[in-house]
Amino acid sequence: MPYALIPDGYSLKKVTKAQEAAINAKRRHDDVVALLNNENTPLMIAGVLTTVLVPLVAKQIAEDLGVDENIVKDSIQTAFYEGTLLGRITKFTQDLDLGNLSGFTPRGLA
């Protein structure tokens, strides 16, 4: 007979297979609820969808316009990076001259 950690005072108890299945289903449900309540979940989903869909969309657009697929991908990437906060931060850090910071001494920051 398997054992399970029961939340009531966190005691380890012997459980039947039906009880173990119910505990596993409850924990899986709690995990899904926690994932859906996370504020970063929409960003993760959008990132995955973008990664999957951009090549497909770029291919279709390239076929419709009769241009090279790489040109369309570069255009989509440029539009994404210039049109988002992430893109603006990336552009700012690329334009930043970090060579001037080599002599920087962080006094009073400790």
Rosetta blueprint (number, residue, H / E / L):
1 M L
2 P L
3 Y E
4 A E
5 L E
6 I E
7 P L
8 D L
9 G L
10 Y L
11 S E
12 L E
13 K E
14 K E
15 V L
16 T L
17 K H
18 A H
19 Q H
20 E H
21 A H
22 A H
23 I H
24 N H
25 A H
26 K H
27 R H
28 R H
29 H H
30 D H
31 D H
32 V H
33 V H
34 A H
35 L H
36 L H
37 N H
38 N L
39 E L
40 N L
41 T H
42 P H
43 L H
44 M H
45 I H
46 A H
47 G H
48 V H
49 L H
50 T H
51 T H
52 V H
53 L H
54 V H
55 P H
56 L H
57 V H
58 A H
59 K H
60 Q H
61 I H
62 A H
63 E H
64 D H
65 L H
66 G L
67 V L
68 D L
69 E H
70 N H
71 I H
72 V H
73 K H
74 D H
75 S H
76 I H
77 Q H
78 T H
79 A H
80 F H
81 Y H
82 E H
83 G H
84 T L
85 L H
86 L H
87 G H
88 R H
89 I H
90 T H
91 K H
92 F H
93 T H
94 Q H
95 D H
96 L L
97 D L
98 L H
99 G H
100 N H
101 L H
102 S L
103 G L
104 F L
105 T L
106 P L
107 R L
108 G L
109 L L
110 A L
